[in-house]
Amino acid sequence: MATITGNVTDLSANFIPEVWLDWVYDRITKTNNFFKSGIIAQDPILGNQLLQPGLYVTIPHMNAIDTSLATQVWNNKNDITTNGMTSGTENDVKIYEAQSFGNSDYDDLVTGAKTLDQITAQFTDYWGVVDTQRLIQVLNAAFLNADIATAKSFNVGKEKVFAATDFVKSMARMGDVNSGKPTQIAVNSGTYNYMVQNNLIEYTQPSVGATPIANYNGLTIVQDDQIPLDAKGTTAAYIFGSGAVNYSVATPQNGVTTDRDNLKQGGISAITHKRVVTTHMAGTAADMTVESDPTKWKDDLIGGSKALYKPVDDVRNIHVIKYGFTIDPDYVIKGVNSEVAAATASTDSTKTPAVDPTTTSGK
């Protein structure tokens, strides 16, 4: 018999039977647009390794040929010197995690709620929120590395009003690597609406009746309010090339279970998920010199103060750019797109929007 600990769902305390309509089952409001956009997508190769023994996955890399070597003279007097190849490894830390939700038989019988069905229906949404939060934590940790920040970020730490010229300067961080051509830009919804105000967005109609697709400078816009937006309107845009994020999750044996304890609280059930997951920017690796204990990786990501990732080899293989900027604090809305209230809010509806003065269209 299972022993289930913790606080299970208790709806009976709120049950007033005089008037009781059908249950309305609320869903998580976070959009998980990083998944819907394809920025976070399952890596089938990496996923096969997650259930192997160990706390991290090691991926061997054969480095590219050294193009800085000068060509050699070819004649019948000089020997040709043979050069070797170099190699390296990329570590991906595996995070082992679990979650469980449950209810009591009595509670469901008294209230008529279908709690287990609600739990089952929302577990995917729950993990989607966790994975989105972790991606943002991973991006933060990666850009704490000086080499990555220098090569792949612009104006982070010295943010100023969003400007088209600064956006182009940030795009220059991608270089001429065709496989990493930017395809999407992820922003807080406050930024999106600021861009709408300033006429920075173009819309593409994919087909008759379909929802128009919002674009900025040819990049599909992904809105997600888990991208931080502070009280002064300081935020960032993440510009993604194809295949920019390596993500994989695996469910181990007995990874999804429904457990029963027929005595505790008159009989309770719990649905439990266990999984192994890894997330990192392509072209980066876990820097084990910063944190050598993989079991601390999750807490370090949440802490957000350690540069946990480093370039694998060439920073040109990193296909994510971080552009830091500010928007009008009027777009900072506590509880909607920010965890904090705006520091100051403008009441002057006649003020001129702060748009890049070097352009006429704002694009």
Solvent accessible surface area in square Angstrom, and as a share of the most:
residue,aa,sasa,rsa
1,M,165,0.74
2,A,36,0.28
3,T,114,0.66
4,I,19,0.10
5,T,113,0.66
6,G,53,0.51
7,N,159,0.81
8,V,20,0.12
9,T,45,0.26
10,D,88,0.46
11,L,40,0.20
12,S,31,0.20
13,A,87,0.68
14,N,104,0.53
15,F,55,0.23
16,I,108,0.55
17,P,91,0.57
18,E,146,0.65
19,V,118,0.68
20,W,94,0.33
21,L,148,0.74
22,D,135,0.70
23,W,78,0.27
24,V,122,0.70
25,Y,87,0.33
26,D,106,0.55
27,R,122,0.45
28,I,64,0.33
29,T,129,0.75
30,K,94,0.40
31,T,66,0.38
32,N,16,0.08
33,N,35,0.18
34,F,0,0.00
35,F,65,0.27
36,K,154,0.65
37,S,33,0.21
38,G,43,0.42
39,I,14,0.07
40,I,4,0.02
41,A,55,0.43
42,Q,90,0.40
43,D,34,0.17
44,P,98,0.62
45,I,138,0.70
46,L,9,0.04
47,G,11,0.11
48,N,109,0.56
49,Q,80,0.36
50,L,1,0.00
51,L,89,0.44
52,Q,98,0.44
53,P,131,0.83
54,G,42,0.40
55,L,77,0.39
56,Y,93,0.35
57,V,14,0.08
58,T,68,0.39
59,I,54,0.28
60,P,108,0.68
61,H,60,0.27
62,M,137,0.61
63,N,33,0.17
64,A,86,0.66
65,I,122,0.62
66,D,77,0.40
67,T,131,0.76
68,S,96,0.62
69,L,91,0.45
70,A,91,0.71
71,T,134,0.78
72,Q,82,0.36
73,V,105,0.60
74,W,217,0.76
75,N,65,0.33
76,N,141,0.72
77,K,171,0.73
78,N,83,0.42
79,D,137,0.71
80,I,114,0.58
81,T,90,0.52
82,T,126,0.73
83,N,86,0.44
84,G,70,0.67
85,M,100,0.45
86,T,87,0.50
87,S,79,0.51
88,G,30,0.29
89,T,82,0.48
90,E,8,0.04
91,N,29,0.15
92,D,3,0.02
93,V,9,0.05
94,K,5,0.02
95,I,12,0.06
96,Y,112,0.43
97,E,20,0.09
98,A,60,0.46
99,Q,58,0.26
100,S,52,0.33
101,F,86,0.36
102,G,7,0.07
103,N,6,0.03
104,S,9,0.06
105,D,60,0.31
106,Y,136,0.52
107,D,1,0.01
108,D,31,0.16
109,L,153,0.76
110,V,45,0.26
111,T,6,0.04
112,G,50,0.48
113,A,7,0.05
114,K,127,0.54
115,T,13,0.07
116,L,53,0.26
117,D,90,0.47
118,Q,40,0.18
119,I,18,0.09
120,T,87,0.51
121,A,51,0.40
122,Q,29,0.13
123,F,4,0.02
124,T,109,0.63
125,D,37,0.19
126,Y,56,0.21
127,W,27,0.09
128,G,9,0.08
129,V,16,0.09
130,V,24,0.14
131,D,4,0.02
132,T,0,0.00
133,Q,76,0.34
134,R,14,0.05
135,L,0,0.00
136,I,17,0.09
137,Q,45,0.20
138,V,1,0.00
139,L,0,0.00
140,N,46,0.24
141,A,1,0.01
142,A,0,0.00
143,F,15,0.06
144,L,80,0.40
145,N,21,0.11
146,A,76,0.59
147,D,88,0.45
148,I,0,0.00
149,A,30,0.23
150,T,108,0.63
151,A,28,0.22
152,K,3,0.01
153,S,14,0.09
154,F,33,0.14
155,N,14,0.07
156,V,61,0.35
157,G,69,0.67
158,K,147,0.62
159,E,51,0.23
160,K,113,0.48
161,V,63,0.36
162,F,4,0.02
163,A,14,0.11
164,A,7,0.05
165,T,48,0.28
166,D,6,0.03
167,F,1,0.01
168,V,87,0.50
169,K,103,0.44
170,S,0,0.00
171,M,48,0.21
172,A,71,0.55
173,R,76,0.28
174,M,6,0.03
175,G,52,0.50
176,D,103,0.54
177,V,30,0.17
178,N,135,0.69
179,S,77,0.50
180,G,0,0.00
181,K,144,0.61
182,P,18,0.11
183,T,59,0.34
184,Q,28,0.13
185,I,0,0.00
186,A,0,0.00
187,V,1,0.00
188,N,0,0.00
189,S,20,0.13
190,G,1,0.01
191,T,0,0.00
192,Y,30,0.11
193,N,69,0.35
194,Y,6,0.02
195,M,1,0.00
196,V,69,0.39
197,Q,83,0.37
198,N,11,0.05
199,N,98,0.50
200,L,4,0.02
201,I,12,0.06
202,E,92,0.41
203,Y,121,0.46
204,T,72,0.42
205,Q,98,0.43
206,P,72,0.45
207,S,62,0.40
208,V,154,0.89
209,G,80,0.77
210,A,36,0.28
211,T,112,0.65
212,P,66,0.41
213,I,69,0.35
214,A,15,0.12
215,N,21,0.11
216,Y,0,0.00
217,N,65,0.33
218,G,64,0.62
219,L,6,0.03
220,T,45,0.26
221,I,18,0.09
222,V,9,0.05
223,Q,59,0.26
224,D,4,0.02
225,D,57,0.29
226,Q,30,0.13
227,I,1,0.01
228,P,86,0.54
229,L,9,0.04
230,D,61,0.32
231,A,27,0.21
232,K,145,0.61
233,G,0,0.00
234,T,37,0.22
235,T,9,0.05
236,A,9,0.07
237,A,0,0.00
238,Y,7,0.03
239,I,0,0.00
240,F,2,0.01
241,G,4,0.04
242,S,67,0.43
243,G,61,0.59
244,A,4,0.03
245,V,13,0.07
246,N,36,0.19
247,Y,10,0.04
248,S,0,0.00
249,V,41,0.23
250,A,13,0.10
251,T,77,0.45
252,P,40,0.25
253,Q,160,0.71
254,N,102,0.52
255,G,2,0.02
256,V,90,0.52
257,T,37,0.21
258,T,89,0.52
259,D,49,0.25
260,R,91,0.33
261,D,10,0.05
262,N,84,0.43
263,L,138,0.69
264,K,71,0.30
265,Q,99,0.44
266,G,60,0.57
267,G,1,0.01
268,I,0,0.00
269,S,8,0.05
270,A,5,0.04
271,I,13,0.07
272,T,24,0.14
273,H,34,0.15
274,K,75,0.32
275,R,16,0.06
276,V,5,0.03
277,V,0,0.00
278,T,3,0.02
279,T,10,0.06
280,H,3,0.01
281,M,0,0.00
282,A,16,0.12
283,G,16,0.15
284,T,0,0.00
285,A,2,0.02
286,A,3,0.02
287,D,16,0.08
288,M,38,0.17
289,T,126,0.73
290,V,60,0.35
291,E,14,0.06
292,S,85,0.55
293,D,46,0.24
294,P,16,0.10
295,T,93,0.54
296,K,108,0.46
297,W,3,0.01
298,K,76,0.32
299,D,98,0.51
300,D,22,0.11
301,L,4,0.02
302,I,107,0.54
303,G,57,0.55
304,G,27,0.26
305,S,94,0.61
306,K,76,0.32
307,A,26,0.20
308,L,0,0.00
309,Y,8,0.03
310,K,77,0.33
311,P,24,0.15
312,V,37,0.21
313,D,80,0.42
314,D,59,0.31
315,V,42,0.24
316,R,110,0.40
317,N,78,0.40
318,I,0,0.00
319,H,21,0.09
320,V,0,0.00
321,I,0,0.00
322,K,25,0.10
323,Y,1,0.00
324,G,1,0.01
325,F,0,0.00
326,T,26,0.15
327,I,5,0.03
328,D,25,0.13
329,P,33,0.21
330,D,59,0.31
331,Y,48,0.18
332,V,9,0.05
333,I,85,0.43
334,K,132,0.56
335,G,74,0.71
336,V,97,0.56
337,N,7,0.03
338,S,11,0.07
339,E,160,0.72
340,V,67,0.38
341,A,59,0.46
342,A,29,0.23
343,A,60,0.47
344,T,97,0.56
345,A,72,0.56
346,S,44,0.28
347,T,138,0.80
348,D,73,0.38
349,S,113,0.73
350,T,116,0.67
351,K,80,0.34
352,T,120,0.70
353,P,51,0.32
354,A,52,0.40
355,V,50,0.29
356,D,5,0.03
357,P,126,0.79
358,T,100,0.58
359,T,44,0.25
360,T,150,0.87
361,S,62,0.40
362,G,3,0.03
363,K,69,0.29
